[in-house]
Amino acid sequence: MLKNLSPFLSVREVVTLTSLPRSTVIKHSKTGQFPAQVRLCGNRIAFVRADVDAWIESRLDASKEAANDEK
């Protein structure tokens, strides 16, 4: 059973989940190609877990559609 997960993911956690470099995550979040950053306090930024999960699912769906188109 899952423990109480924070609704936020740190940049480090996002990098681990997506396998994207930190600089790419930050750049794409600023251009709208990745979920927006949330400023938690001072310089501390995070991402909303549900938004990142949805982004990952959308990438998986797009990959499956592309594979089906090639058949």
N, C-alpha and C positions, 0 to 999 in steps of 0.2 A: 504494500500500500504506500502511496506517495505521502511524504510529509508535507506540511504546509509550505508551499513554494511561494517565494516572493513574486509579486506581479511584475517585478522588474528584473532585467538581465544586465549585468555589467558589460562593458565593452569586451572584456576578456572572455566572458561566457559566450557572447555573440560570435566572437572570432572562433572559438572552439566549436560551436554548433554549426556554423556556416562554412568553416575552412577558408574564409576570406581574410585577407590581411586587414589589420586594424585601419590602415589608411584608406582602403577601399570601402570599408563599412562606413567610416565617417564621411568620405566624399559622396558616396551614393545616398546617404541619409540626407545630406544637404541638397542634393539634386532631385530628390523625390523618387529615386530608384530603389530605395530601401526605407523601411519604417523610420519615422522621425525620432530624433533624440529627445529625451526628457531630462531637464536639469533638475536634479534632486536637491542639491544644496551646494552653494558656492560653485566650485569647478567640477563637482561630481555629476557625471552624466550617466544615463542608463537608457535602456530601450524597454518598451512594454512587451512582456513575454508573449502575450496573445498576438500582437502585431508581428513579431518575429516568427512565431510558429506559423501564422497565416502566410507570411512571405515564403517560408520554406515550402509549405504545401503548394503554393502557386508555382514555384519553380519545379517541383516534382511533377505537377500536373502538366506544365508546359513541356517538360522533357518527355513524358509519356505520349503526349499528343504528337510531338515531333517524331518520335519513334514509330508511331502508328502511320504517320503520313509517308514515311519512307518505305513502308511495306507495299 
